Amino acid sequence: MAELSKYTRAKVQPHLTGIKPYDPSFTPTRINLSANENTYPLPKGVRAAVDKALAATPLNRYPDPMANDLRDKLAALHGVERENICVGNGGDELLFNFLLAFGGEGRRMLNFPPSFSEYEFFASLTKTSVRNVRRDRKTFAIDERATLAAAPQASLAILTSPNNPTGDVADPAFVAQLCRQCGGPVMIDEAYIEFADQGKSMQSLLSSCPNLVILHTLSKAFGAAGIRCGYVIAAPDIIDVFGAVRQIYSVNVLTQAAAGALVSERDAFEPVVAQIRSERERLARKLEEDERLTVWPSQGNFLLVRMDEASTIRQRLRDEYSILVRDFSDVPSLNDCLRITVGTPEENDELLAVLAVLLDEEA
Ligand SMILES: *Cc1c(COP(=O)(O)O)cnc(C)c1O
């Protein structure tokens, strides 16, 4: 909402007049490594399975509001019950609903920047105040003492693991402590958990932490950002709240059908995820060889990289080579940082070659 007319400014809710929509900085490019999508082709046979499910889906009937068939598949995948799962129109809808239900005026969200900027955006939409516990400027480690001190006054907390854009994972002992101390539900955003080492998910804490909520999405490892499907896992009474506040038909029939097929084909994604993990390590090693660059270790499908003239380099990558990466250089403590999604070997090679040229030219 940049240039409101006088009339509109007077009519819109006061807390919304200054709000800036989330800007994914999208421009059509030849090589898009900017949004942490899975850039690999779908595994063999998966697209056919999705197409078959879509073709068998009638369009004249409203969707099953709670997407129970999909819930059952997701429950089986995670070893929980249907009652532990709520599906949303992307993880984003569930994040918004989390703030809508547990935030609001007079409530406070515990946030750990630098992280996913949507959390603060949804907090502002819902008039939720934000208590930022900043990560260490160099390592991005969480300030555990400050967090636990602030937790009792928080109405909710959102912690990203692996964190976007810094790539680090949270420590389970700390998350358990945070759940015990926090004055409300604690969401662990595991949008990238499939790319992390085994055993990094906080799911095993669910039985001992009744206020823990885990967020997942099909947008990243499952290569399905376009269908808009995410889900939360939590205790049944928290799921009931998600079920109550949601837009009743937000997950459409085609998304439910496609997501069901993708989840059934999950094993086919294992080799893709393994290749992205190994490409991540190769890309990180190659970038680290250049002493002009700082690269942080990452458990996601992206790398945070610091370099001089980051903004200029990002712009030249886009305008001269049609390669898109994400610029974080104007975010506090991410000065001079770009986030690069791990692509296919060919995409990564091209990025490495062009980046070397641009770094020489801008030196
Ligand atoms: C991508 C992402 C999500 C979910 O995205 P959707 O496409 O809305 O499912 C959630 N959290 C983080 C940190 C992400 O990067």
The ligand as an SDF file (V2000), in Angstrom:
LIG
                    3D

 15 15  0  0  0  0  0  0  0  0999 V2000
    8.7510  -21.3080    1.9750 C   0  0  0  0  0  0  0  0  0  0  0  0
    8.5460  -21.1330    3.4160 C   0  0  0  0  0  0  0  0  0  0  0  0
    7.3360  -21.4270    4.0580 C   0  0  0  0  0  0  0  0  0  0  0  0
    6.0910  -21.9450    3.4070 C   0  0  0  0  0  0  0  0  0  0  0  0
    5.8180  -21.4800    2.1740 O   0  0  0  0  0  0  0  0  0  0  0  0
    4.4530  -21.8950    1.4550 P   0  0  0  0  0  0  0  0  0  0  0  0
    4.8370  -21.8840    0.0250 O   0  0  0  0  0  0  0  0  0  0  0  0
    3.4520  -20.8480    1.8150 O   0  0  0  0  0  0  0  0  0  0  0  0
    4.0440  -23.2430    1.9440 O   0  0  0  0  0  0  0  0  0  0  0  0
    7.2550  -21.2820    5.4260 C   0  0  0  0  0  0  0  0  0  0  0  0
    8.3040  -20.8650    6.1270 N   0  0  0  0  0  0  0  0  0  0  0  0
    9.4780  -20.5830    5.5660 C   0  0  0  0  0  0  0  0  0  0  0  0
   10.6040  -20.1670    6.4260 C   0  0  0  0  0  0  0  0  0  0  0  0
    9.6420  -20.6840    4.1990 C   0  0  0  0  0  0  0  0  0  0  0  0
   10.8110  -20.3550    3.6610 O   0  0  0  0  0  0  0  0  0  0  0  0
  1  2  1  0
  2  3  1  0
  2 14  2  0
  3  4  1  0
  3 10  2  0
  4  5  1  0
  5  6  1  0
  6  7  2  0
  6  8  1  0
  6  9  1  0
 10 11  1  0
 11 12  2  0
 12 13  1  0
 12 14  1  0
 14 15  1  0
M  END
$$$$
